[in-house]
Amino acid sequence: MSELFSQEWMQGFQAKWNGEPTLSGELEQIGFNSVIGYGFPGEDAPRGVLGVTNGKAVAAGSYSGEALNWDIRCSQEQWEKMMSDPPGMMGLGLAFTSGKMKFVVGDYGAMIKDPRIAGPFVKSFAVMAQV
């Protein structure tokens, strides 16, 4: 397996994202557009970035200064835990409220209250587990 959030890993994530209709298909229905960064707490910038247009991942790779709509950070151990046993809504809520998952950019509370986005967000962790 390539290094978490490396160029190669992010491109694998992009392919899996686009191949999962309960993720890309549902987001396409609502015209979801976003630039999402993934990384580790305490670092100046995320490691990887995924560009999403109309629900489809259209760009993926190492972060290179893009303006982000979301910047999600967890420790290496927390990412690995969530990928080995993808969390549901309760697990993500617990990770967020306990501080194990942080949003440097983006509003977790607003997102999780919108079921059109919350469901695909939860599904994205199961898709990460496939990379």
N, CA, C and O of each residue as an XYZ file, in Angstrom:
524
protein
N       0.839     -1.166      0.000
C       0.000      0.000      0.000
C       0.892      1.241      0.000
O       1.910      1.289      0.691
N       0.496      2.236     -0.782
C       1.278      3.465     -0.811
C       1.010      4.285      0.452
O       0.050      4.042      1.184
N       1.878      5.252      0.680
C       1.778      6.083      1.880
C       0.453      6.845      1.900
O       0.014      7.385      0.884
N      -0.171      6.877      3.069
C      -1.452      7.534      3.254
C      -1.396      8.983      2.786
O      -0.533      9.752      3.210
N      -2.320      9.341      1.914
C      -2.504     10.676      1.346
C      -1.399     11.106      0.384
O      -1.309     12.285      0.039
N      -0.564     10.177     -0.050
C       0.427     10.478     -1.087
C      -0.299     10.671     -2.423
O      -1.492     10.386     -2.531
N       0.408     11.144     -3.414
C      -0.150     11.317     -4.760
C      -0.793     10.011     -5.239
O      -1.930     10.004     -5.712
N      -0.060      8.924     -5.112
C      -0.548      7.618     -5.564
C      -1.784      7.186     -4.765
O      -2.757      6.704     -5.345
N      -1.750      7.354     -3.450
C      -2.889      6.960     -2.612
C      -4.125      7.781     -2.971
O      -5.221      7.235     -3.092
N      -3.953      9.082     -3.140
C      -5.081      9.953     -3.458
C      -5.685      9.601     -4.820
O      -6.901      9.682     -4.993
N      -4.865      9.219     -5.767
C      -5.400      8.824     -7.072
C      -6.182      7.518     -6.967
O      -7.184      7.339     -7.658
N      -5.732      6.609     -6.112
C      -6.498      5.391     -5.842
C      -7.822      5.719     -5.176
O      -8.847      5.118     -5.499
N      -7.808      6.668     -4.252
C      -9.028      7.110     -3.578
C      -9.997      7.723     -4.591
O     -11.201      7.471     -4.537
N      -9.473      8.518     -5.501
C     -10.305      9.129     -6.542
C     -11.026      8.052     -7.361
O     -12.225      8.164     -7.615
N     -10.308      7.029     -7.766
C     -10.910      5.950     -8.555
C     -11.990      5.222     -7.764
O     -13.064      4.933     -8.292
N     -11.706      4.925     -6.500
C     -12.696      4.236     -5.654
C     -13.910      5.135     -5.404
O     -15.047      4.663     -5.429
N     -13.674      6.428     -5.161
C     -14.752      7.405     -4.948
C     -15.698      7.370     -6.145
O     -16.910      7.229     -5.980
N     -15.150      7.497     -7.335
C     -15.975      7.562     -8.542
C     -16.670      6.241     -8.851
O     -17.680      6.220     -9.555
N     -16.136      5.145     -8.330
C     -16.728      3.841     -8.560
C     -17.803      3.468     -7.553
O     -18.372      2.380     -7.633
N     -18.085      4.345     -6.618
C     -19.074      4.051     -5.567
C     -20.308      4.936     -5.743
O     -20.284      6.108     -5.368
N     -21.392      4.386     -6.310
C     -22.581      5.207     -6.580
C     -23.246      5.797     -5.338
O     -23.885      6.844     -5.435
N     -23.115      5.155     -4.173
C     -23.716      5.735     -2.976
C     -22.895      6.909     -2.448
O     -23.292      7.568     -1.486
N     -21.773      7.162     -3.065
C     -20.955      8.325     -2.719
C     -21.039      9.341     -3.854
O     -21.676     10.384     -3.705
N     -20.413      9.051     -4.969
C     -20.384     10.023     -6.065
C     -21.768     10.250     -6.668
O     -22.107     11.373     -7.041
N     -22.561      9.196     -6.763
C     -23.896      9.331     -7.356
C     -24.819     10.201     -6.526
O     -25.526     11.054     -7.063
N     -24.815      9.989     -5.210
C     -25.666     10.804     -4.344
C     -25.218     12.254     -4.324
O     -26.045     13.165     -4.298
N     -23.908     12.471     -4.335
C     -23.407     13.845     -4.347
C     -23.661     14.517     -5.688
O     -23.864     15.730     -5.752
N     -23.650     13.738     -6.750
C     -23.964     14.288     -8.075
C     -25.397     14.822     -8.110
O     -25.662     15.861     -8.716
N     -26.307     14.118     -7.468
C     -27.718     14.522     -7.453
C     -27.930     15.892     -6.825
O     -28.893     16.581     -7.160
N     -27.047     16.295     -5.921
C     -27.203     17.607     -5.273
C     -26.208     18.635     -5.806
O     -26.120     19.746     -5.284
N     -25.457     18.263     -6.848
C     -24.497     19.193     -7.434
C     -23.378     19.577     -6.482
O     -22.952     20.731     -6.444
N     -22.899     18.592     -5.706
C     -21.857     18.845     -4.699
C     -20.526     19.144     -5.361
O     -20.028     18.356     -6.166
N     -19.947     20.304     -5.010
C     -18.624     20.727     -5.470
C     -17.796     21.085     -4.244
O     -18.257     21.803     -3.357
N     -16.571     20.577     -4.205
C     -15.759     20.844     -3.028
C     -14.300     20.487     -3.290
O     -13.992     19.668     -4.156
N     -13.423     21.106     -2.539
C     -12.018     20.729     -2.508
C     -11.743     20.295     -1.080
O     -11.882     21.081     -0.143
N     -11.349     19.028     -0.919
C     -11.224     18.420      0.395
C      -9.766     18.052      0.657
O      -9.145     17.334     -0.127
N      -9.236     18.548      1.755
C      -7.888     18.209      2.170
C      -7.931     17.164      3.277
O      -8.843     17.146      4.103
N      -6.922     16.294      3.273
C      -6.800     15.236      4.284
C      -5.385     15.271      4.847
O      -4.412     15.388      4.102
N      -5.282     15.170      6.160
C      -3.942     15.199      6.722
C      -3.903     14.885      8.192
O      -4.782     14.217      8.736
N      -2.856     15.388      8.826
C      -2.546     15.070     10.213
C      -2.506     16.339     11.053
O      -2.082     17.387     10.565
N      -2.943     16.262     12.313
C      -2.916     17.441     13.189
C      -1.492     17.964     13.368
O      -0.522     17.208     13.334
N      -1.400     19.263     13.557
C      -0.114     19.876     13.841
C       0.713     20.198     12.613
O       1.736     20.873     12.723
N       0.300     19.735     11.454
C       1.027     20.072     10.226
C       0.427     21.339      9.627
O      -0.760     21.615      9.798
N       1.253     22.101      8.926
C       0.813     23.377      8.370
C      -0.257     23.217      7.301
O      -1.107     24.092      7.134
N      -0.219     22.118      6.585
C      -1.140     21.913      5.466
C      -1.532     20.440      5.400
O      -0.836     19.581      5.941
N      -2.640     20.156      4.742
C      -2.993     18.749      4.562
C      -1.987     18.066      3.639
O      -1.243     18.735      2.922
N      -1.966     16.767      3.659
C      -1.052     16.014      2.788
C      -1.647     15.776      1.407
O      -0.972     15.914      0.387
N      -2.941     15.411      1.397
C      -3.596     15.076      0.136
C      -4.812     15.944     -0.084
O      -5.361     16.525      0.853
N      -5.228     16.025     -1.344
C      -6.386     16.840     -1.695
C      -7.205     16.118     -2.761
O      -6.666     15.454     -3.646
N      -8.521     16.269     -2.648
C      -9.448     15.679     -3.608
C     -10.368     16.787     -4.093
O     -11.028     17.441     -3.286
N     -10.419     17.002     -5.390
C     -11.322     17.982     -5.986
C     -12.559     17.271     -6.499
O     -12.462     16.316     -7.269
N     -13.722     17.739     -6.070
C     -14.984     17.108     -6.427
C     -15.857     18.118     -7.174
O     -16.087     19.228     -6.695
N     -16.333     17.721     -8.342
C     -17.238     18.540     -9.137
C     -18.466     17.711     -9.466
O     -18.364     16.626    -10.039
N     -19.619     18.228     -9.101
C     -20.890     17.513     -9.298
C     -20.799     16.078     -8.793
O     -21.264     15.147     -9.451
N     -20.201     15.911     -7.628
C     -20.132     14.610     -6.974
C     -18.993     13.718     -7.414
O     -18.656     12.762     -6.715
N     -18.397     14.005     -8.549
C     -17.309     13.175     -9.083
C     -15.956     13.747     -8.673
O     -15.739     14.959     -8.710
N     -15.057     12.856     -8.284
C     -13.688     13.281     -7.983
C     -12.987     13.526     -9.311
O     -12.791     12.602    -10.100
N     -12.613     14.776     -9.550
C     -12.010     15.157    -10.823
C     -10.525     15.453    -10.726
O      -9.844     15.579    -11.744
N     -10.020     15.564     -9.505
C      -8.595     15.814     -9.294
C      -8.206     15.213     -7.953
O      -8.968     15.269     -6.988
N      -7.016     14.640     -7.906
C      -6.538     14.039     -6.669
C      -5.023     14.042     -6.671
O      -4.385     13.801     -7.696
N      -4.462     14.317     -5.516
C      -3.009     14.272     -5.419
C      -2.512     14.907     -4.145
O      -3.249     15.082     -3.174
N      -1.249     15.244     -4.178
C      -0.625     15.913     -3.042
C      -1.118     17.353     -2.981
O      -1.343     17.981     -4.015
N      -1.284     17.868     -1.784
C      -1.739     19.235     -1.607
C      -0.683     20.204     -2.132
O       0.506     20.068     -1.844
N      -1.146     21.187     -2.910
C      -0.201     22.175     -3.444
C      -0.759     23.593     -3.374
O      -0.598     24.386     -4.302
N      -1.418     23.898     -2.259
C      -1.867     25.261     -2.035
C      -3.281     25.578     -2.481
O      -3.681     26.742     -2.450
N      -4.044     24.588     -2.890
C      -5.415     24.830     -3.311
C      -6.244     25.433     -2.176
O      -6.010     25.139     -1.003
N      -7.212     26.279     -2.534
C      -8.170     26.767     -1.538
C      -9.079     25.599     -1.180
O      -9.606     24.919     -2.061
N      -9.258     25.372      0.114
C     -10.016     24.212      0.588
C     -11.394     24.605      1.104
O     -11.570     25.652      1.727
N     -12.368     23.738      0.830
C     -13.682     23.850      1.453
C     -13.723     23.037      2.744
O     -14.467     23.354      3.672
N     -12.910     21.986      2.786
C     -12.829     21.074      3.928
C     -11.369     20.701      4.133
O     -10.638     20.485      3.166
N     -10.952     20.626      5.363
C      -9.606     20.175      5.703
C      -9.761     19.306      6.948
O      -9.963     19.810      8.053
N      -9.665     17.998      6.753
C      -9.948     17.030      7.807
C      -8.634     16.452      8.311
O      -7.794     16.012      7.525
N      -8.463     16.458      9.639
C      -7.219     15.977     10.229
C      -7.499     14.939     11.301
O      -8.395     15.099     12.130
N      -6.731     13.895     11.266
C      -6.721     12.860     12.305
C      -5.285     12.376     12.435
O      -4.472     12.561     11.529
N      -4.982     11.759     13.558
C      -3.665     11.137     13.706
C      -3.567      9.954     12.743
O      -4.578      9.433     12.273
N      -2.352      9.550     12.465
C      -2.122      8.372     11.615
C      -2.890      7.167     12.177
O      -3.527      6.422     11.433
N      -2.820      6.995     13.486
C      -3.488      5.865     14.131
C      -5.009      5.948     13.977
O      -5.667      4.932     13.754
N      -5.562      7.146     14.094
C      -7.015      7.304     13.955
C      -7.451      7.041     12.521
O      -8.464      6.378     12.297
N      -6.695      7.554     11.540
C      -7.025      7.269     10.137
C      -7.007      5.759      9.903
O      -7.922      5.204      9.295
N      -5.955      5.106     10.392
C      -5.832      3.655     10.182
C      -6.982      2.908     10.853
O      -7.508      1.944     10.296
N      -7.371      3.348     12.038
C      -8.497      2.720     12.738
C      -9.781      2.871     11.925
O     -10.539      1.913     11.769
N     -10.021      4.069     11.413
C     -11.252      4.305     10.655
C     -11.241      3.575      9.311
O     -12.301      3.254      8.774
N     -10.077      3.316      8.775
C     -10.006      2.584      7.510
C     -10.098      1.077      7.728
O     -10.613      0.362      6.868
N      -9.612      0.590      8.854
C      -9.700     -0.848      9.112
C     -11.105     -1.243      9.556
O     -11.537     -2.373      9.329
N     -11.814     -0.312     10.187
C     -13.186     -0.544     10.638
C     -13.964      0.748     10.395
O     -14.149      1.544     11.315
N     -14.423      0.961      9.146
C     -15.067      2.234      8.795
C     -16.205      2.589      9.751
O     -17.082      1.767     10.016
N     -16.183      3.812     10.261
C     -17.179      4.230     11.245
C     -18.523      4.556     10.602
O     -18.604      4.881      9.418
N     -19.545      4.461     11.392
C     -20.858      4.956     11.009
C     -21.006      6.372     11.517
O     -20.032      7.003     11.928
N     -22.235      6.868     11.485
C     -22.505      8.236     11.934
C     -22.118      8.423     13.397
O     -21.546      9.449     13.763
N     -22.429      7.434     14.232
C     -22.098      7.546     15.662
C     -20.584      7.571     15.870
O     -20.080      8.372     16.657
N     -19.865      6.709     15.175
C     -18.417      6.650     15.319
C     -17.744      7.940     14.885
O     -16.796      8.399     15.522
N     -18.240      8.527     13.795
C     -17.673      9.803     13.351
C     -17.993     10.911     14.345
O     -17.148     11.760     14.632
N     -19.207     10.901     14.867
C     -19.574     11.896     15.866
C     -18.696     11.795     17.102
O     -18.269     12.807     17.656
N     -18.434     10.579     17.524
C     -17.566     10.368     18.685
C     -16.136     10.831     18.391
O     -15.501     11.467     19.232
N     -15.635     10.511     17.193
C     -14.280     10.946     16.818
C     -14.190     12.468     16.820
O     -13.189     13.035     17.258
N     -15.236     13.128     16.330
C     -15.231     14.587     16.286
C     -15.328     15.184     17.687
O     -14.536     16.055     18.048
N     -16.297     14.719     18.476
C     -16.495     15.322     19.799
C     -15.338     15.031     20.750
O     -15.080     15.809     21.669
N     -14.649     13.928     20.537
C     -13.501     13.601     21.397
C     -12.214     14.278     20.927
O     -11.179     14.177     21.586
N     -12.280     14.967     19.786
C     -11.104     15.655     19.266
C     -10.177     14.775     18.444
O      -9.102     15.223     18.044
N     -10.567     13.537     18.185
C      -9.728     12.652     17.378
C      -9.818     12.987     15.897
O      -8.935     12.619     15.123
N     -10.872     13.678     15.498
C     -11.039     14.177     14.134
C     -11.278     15.672     14.239
O     -12.156     16.127     14.972
N     -10.486     16.428     13.497
C     -10.611     17.880     13.533
C     -10.858     18.408     12.127
O     -10.338     17.882     11.143
N     -11.656     19.449     12.061
C     -11.904     20.147     10.808
C     -11.199     21.488     10.891
O     -11.661     22.397     11.580
N     -10.076     21.614     10.187
C      -9.345     22.874     10.150
C     -10.134     23.876      9.317
O     -10.177     25.067      9.626
N     -10.757     23.371      8.254
C     -11.645     24.157      7.400
C     -12.913     23.339      7.224
O     -12.848     22.124      7.036
N     -14.059     23.990      7.284
C     -15.335     23.309      7.101
C     -16.091     23.214      8.411
O     -15.508     23.255      9.494
N     -17.391     23.087      8.289
C     -18.274     23.066      9.447
C     -18.877     21.676      9.600
O     -19.861     21.343      8.940
N     -18.286     20.872     10.470
C     -18.758     19.511     10.699
C     -20.219     19.511     11.132
O     -21.009     18.707     10.636
N     -20.585     20.391     12.040
C     -21.955     20.432     12.558
C     -22.981     20.684     11.472
O     -24.013     20.015     11.427
N     -22.712     21.639     10.600
C     -23.646     21.938      9.513
C     -23.712     20.773      8.529
O     -24.791     20.428      8.048
N     -22.575     20.172      8.230
C     -22.538     19.071      7.275
C     -23.304     17.868      7.798
O     -24.084     17.264      7.062
N     -23.094     17.518      9.042
C     -23.684     16.307      9.586
C     -25.204     16.440      9.739
O     -25.910     15.435      9.813
N     -25.702     17.674      9.786
C     -27.149     17.904      9.886
C     -27.848     17.818      8.531
O     -29.078     17.786      8.476
N     -27.093     17.781      7.452
C     -27.669     17.691      6.102
C     -27.523     16.256      5.615
O     -26.431     15.867      5.200
N     -28.589     15.455      5.650
C     -28.475     14.043      5.286
C     -28.008     13.814      3.844
O     -27.485     12.745      3.528
N     -28.190     14.792      2.981
C     -27.730     14.645      1.590
C     -26.205     14.609      1.520
O     -25.633     14.054      0.582
N     -25.556     15.200      2.515
C     -24.094     15.218      2.565
C     -23.575     14.258      3.629
O     -22.536     13.625      3.436
N     -24.275     14.143      4.733
C     -23.810     13.310      5.849
C     -23.648     11.845      5.439
O     -22.637     11.221      5.760
N     -24.628     11.301      4.740
C     -24.548      9.901      4.314
C     -23.328      9.632      3.441
O     -22.569      8.704      3.722
N     -23.122     10.424      2.386
C     -21.916     10.236      1.581
C     -20.624     10.472      2.361
O     -19.624      9.801      2.106
N     -20.625     11.414      3.307
C     -19.429     11.644      4.128
C     -19.075     10.370      4.884
O     -17.916      9.957      4.902
N     -20.057      9.755      5.499
C     -19.830      8.501      6.215
C     -19.318      7.442      5.239
O     -18.382      6.709      5.559
N     -19.915      7.357      4.069
C     -19.524      6.360      3.064
C     -18.084      6.578      2.599
O     -17.409      5.618      2.228
N     -17.605      7.816      2.611
C     -16.247      8.096      2.130
C     -15.195      7.339      2.939
O     -14.136      7.001      2.409
N     -15.472      7.068      4.218
C     -14.510      6.337      5.035
C     -14.454      4.860      4.656
O     -13.391      4.242      4.711
N     -15.594      4.297      4.275
C     -15.600      2.917      3.785
C     -14.858      2.829      2.448
O     -14.185      1.837      2.169
N     -14.986      3.867      1.632
C     -14.275      3.893      0.353
C     -12.776      4.032      0.587
O     -11.985      3.401     -0.114
N     -12.372      4.844      1.555
C     -10.940      4.955      1.896
C     -10.366      3.587      2.239
O      -9.223      3.288      1.895
N     -11.138      2.774      2.899
C     -10.677      1.449      3.327
C     -10.370      0.547      2.130
O      -9.666     -0.452      2.275
N     -10.887      0.886      0.965
C     -10.668      0.063     -0.237
C      -9.391      0.433     -0.982
O      -8.962     -0.291     -1.881
N      -8.785      1.551     -0.613
C      -7.592      2.016     -1.350
C      -6.404      1.158     -0.974
O      -5.302      1.376     -1.477
